[in-house]
Amino acid sequence: MRLKRVVRKILLDKNVRNLLGSTYYTLRDSYYQMNYAEYRTKFAIHPSFQFRGEGVILWGDEGNIALAENSYISRNCILEALSGCKIIVGKNCAIGPNVKMYTAGRATDQDLNYDPFGEHKIADSKGDIIIGDGCWMGADVCIKGGVRIGTNSIVGMNSVVTHDIPPHCLAVGNPARVVKFKSYLTKDERAKLVSEYWTSLSDAIKGEDL
C-alpha cells in the first residue's frame, strides 16, 4: 500500500513526470497493474477478464462487482457499486474507453436544495447494473443504476442509459433508445421484444409496421 501511494504521488506530479521521461510510463503501468491485481482479490473477476489500458477504477464493497470470462474493459472506465448494489458484466463483453457505471445518484424529481438542519433529506435513486453476455458498450457510455442491458446488445458511443435495453439490439442517444434490432430475430421474436420494451424504443422503431 505504501508503494502504491508513492507511485500515485509521482504520477500526479507533472514536474516529476517531465523529469522522468520514459520511466514515467513504466511507473504508471506498474501502478495500474498493482491496482488491477488488488481488484482481482476484492471482486469476482474471472481470470480471463482483461484490463486493457490505464485508469480503470472499480469502487465498491467486496464482491459487489462481477466481471465474467472473455470480457474486457478499456482505459479510464469507472464502475461504482454503492453498498447494497451490484454491477455484473457478462461473458464475451467489450467495454469501450471512458465508460461510466454508477449504481446510485440523486433522484431527479425532488427539491435538490441541501438542508443543513436535516429537515429536508435528499433522496437517492439506486439499483443494480446488469449487462448480459455478448454486449458491447461504446466509448463514453454512461449507465445509471437499476438498468439491465440484454444479451447481444450494443450501446453506441456517448449514449446515456437510463432504461432497460432489450437483447439483440442497437441502442443510441441520450437517453439511449433502441434504433435497430438484429437481423437474425424472427418476426415473432422481434414483436415480443417491441411489446416488452416499448418505453425503450426510438420513435422510428415504434412507427414501423411489424
For each residue, the residues with C-beta under 8 A, 3 or more apart:
1: 4 5
2: 5 6
3: 6 7 34
4: 1 7 8 31 34 35
5: 1 2 8 9
6: 2 3 9 10
7: 3 4 10 11 27 30 31 34
8: 4 5 11 12 31
9: 5 6 12 13
10: 6 7 13 16 17 20 24 27
11: 7 8 17 24 27 28 31
12: 8 9
13: 9 10 16 17
14: 17 18
15: 18 19
16: 10 13 19 20 24
17: 10 11 13 14 20 24
18: 14 15 21
19: 15 16
20: 10 16 17 23 24 27
21: 18 24
22: 25 26
23: 20 26 27
24: 10 11 16 17 20 21 27 28
25: 22 28 29
26: 22 23 29 30
27: 7 10 11 20 23 24 30 31
28: 11 24 25 31 32 54
29: 25 26 32 33 54
30: 7 26 27 33 34
31: 4 7 8 11 27 28 34 35
32: 28 29 35 36 51 54 55 56
33: 29 30 36 37
34: 3 4 7 30 31 37 38
35: 4 31 32 38 39 56
36: 32 33 39 40 51 56
37: 33 34 40 41
38: 34 35 41 42
39: 35 36 42 43 45 58
40: 36 37 43 45
41: 37 38
42: 38 39 58 62 63
43: 39 40 58 60 62 63 64 65 66 67
44: 63 65 66 67
45: 39 40 49 65 66 67
46: 49 67 68 69 70 71
47: 69
48: 69 70
49: 45 46 67 68 69 70 71 72 73
50: 71 72 73
51: 32 36 56 72 73
52: 72 73 74 75
53: 56 74 75 76 97
54: 28 29 32 75 76
55: 32 75 76 77
56: 32 35 36 51 53 73 74 75 76 77 78
57: 77 78 79 80
58: 39 42 43 65 79
59: 78 79 80 81
60: 43 64 65 79 80 81 82 83 85 87 103
61: 64 81 83
62: 42 43
63: 42 43 44 66
64: 43 60 61 81 83 85 86 87
65: 43 44 45 58 60 79 81 86 87 88
66: 43 44 45 63 86 87 88 89
67: 43 44 45 46 49 71 73 89
68: 46 49 71 88 89 90 91 93 133
69: 46 47 48 49 91 92
70: 46 48 49 91 92
71: 46 49 50 67 68 89 90 91 92 93 94 95
72: 49 50 51 52 93 94 95
73: 49 50 51 52 56 67 77 79 89 95 99
74: 52 53 56 77 95 96 97 98 99 139
75: 52 53 54 55 56 97 98
76: 53 54 55 56 97 98
77: 55 56 57 73 74 95 97 98 99 100 101
78: 56 57 59 99 100 101 102
79: 57 58 59 60 65 73 87 101
80: 57 59 60 87 100 101 102 103 104
81: 59 60 61 64 65 85 86 87 103 129
82: 60 85 103 104 126 145
83: 60 61 64
84: 126
85: 60 64 81 82 103 104 126 127 128 129 145
86: 64 65 66 81 103 128 129 130
87: 60 64 65 66 79 80 81 101 103 128 129
88: 65 66 68 128 129 130 131
89: 66 67 68 71 73 93 95 131 135
90: 68 71 93 131 132 133 134 135 151
91: 68 69 70 71 133 134
92: 69 70 71 133 134
93: 68 71 72 89 90 131 133 134 135 136 137
94: 71 72 135 136 137
95: 71 72 73 74 77 89 99 137
96: 74 99 136 137 138 139 140 141 157
97: 53 74 75 76 77 139 140
98: 74 75 76 77 139 140
99: 73 74 77 78 95 96 137 139 140 141 142 143
100: 77 78 80 141 142 143
101: 77 78 79 80 87 129 142 143
102: 78 80 105 142 143 144 145
103: 60 80 81 82 85 86 87 126 127 128 129 145 146
104: 80 82 85 124 125 126 145
105: 102 124 125 126 144 145
106: 110 112 122 123 124 125
107: 110 122 123 124 125
108: 125
109:
110: 106 107 122 123
111: 120
112: 106 122
113: 120
114: 122
115: 118 119 120 121
116:
117:
118: 115 121
119: 115
120: 111 113 115
121: 115 118
122: 106 107 110 112 114
123: 106 107 110
124: 104 105 106 107
125: 104 105 106 107 108 144 145 146
126: 82 84 85 103 104 105 145 146
127: 85 103 145 146 147
128: 85 86 87 88 103 145 146
129: 81 85 86 87 88 101 103 143 144 145 146 147 148
130: 86 88 147 148 149
131: 88 89 90 93 135 137 143 148 149
132: 90 135 148 149 150 151 152 153 167
133: 68 90 91 92 93 151 152
134: 90 91 92 93 151 152
135: 89 90 93 94 131 132 149 150 151 152 153 154 155
136: 93 94 96 153 154 155
137: 93 94 95 96 99 131 141 143 155
138: 96 141 154 155 156 157 158 159
139: 74 96 97 98 99 157 158
140: 96 97 98 99 157 158
141: 96 99 100 137 138 155 156 157 158 159 160 161
142: 99 100 101 102 159 160 161
143: 99 100 101 102 129 131 137 147 149 155 161
144: 102 105 125 129 147 160 161 162
145: 82 85 102 103 104 105 125 126 127 128 129
146: 103 125 126 127 128 129
147: 127 129 130 143 144 161 162 163 164 165
148: 129 130 131 132 164 165
149: 130 131 132 135 143 153 155 161 164 165
150: 132 135 153 164 165 166 167 168 169
151: 90 132 133 134 135 167 168
152: 132 133 134 135 167 168 182
153: 132 135 136 149 150 165 166 167 168 169 170 171
154: 135 136 138 169 170 171
155: 135 136 137 138 141 143 149 159 161 165 171 172 176
156: 138 141 159 170 171 172 173 176
157: 96 138 139 140 141
158: 138 139 140 141 174
159: 138 141 142 155 156 171 172 173 174 176
160: 141 142 144 173 174 175 176
161: 141 142 143 144 147 149 155 165 171 175 176
162: 144 147 175 176
163: 147 175 176 199 200
164: 147 148 149 150 197 200
165: 147 148 149 150 153 155 161 169 171 176 178 197 200
166: 150 153 169 178 181 193 196 197 200
167: 132 150 151 152 153 193
168: 150 151 152 153 181 182 184 185 189 193
169: 150 153 154 165 166 178 180 181 182 193
170: 153 154 156 178 179 180 181 182
171: 153 154 155 156 159 161 165 176 177 178 179 200
172: 155 156 159 176 177 179
173: 156 159 160 176 177 179 202
174: 158 159 160
175: 160 161 162 163
176: 155 156 159 160 161 162 163 165 171 172 173 200
177: 171 172 173 200 201 202 205
178: 165 166 169 170 171 181 197 200 201 202 205
179: 170 171 172 173 202 204 205
180: 169 170 205
181: 166 168 169 170 178 185 190 193 205
182: 152 168 169 170 185
183:
184: 168
185: 168 181 182 189 190 193
186: 189 190
187: 190 191 210
188: 191 192
189: 168 185 186 192 193
190: 181 185 186 187 193 194 210
191: 187 188 194 195 210
192: 188 189 195 196
193: 166 167 168 169 181 185 189 190 196 197
194: 190 191 197 198 201 205 206 210
195: 191 192 198
196: 166 192 193
197: 164 165 166 178 193 194 200 201
198: 194 195 201 206
199: 163
200: 163 164 165 166 171 176 177 178 197
201: 177 178 194 197 198 205 206
202: 173 177 178 179 205 206
203: 206 207
204: 179 207 208
205: 177 178 179 180 181 194 201 202 208
206: 194 198 201 202 203
207: 203 204
208: 204 205
209:
210: 187 190 191 194
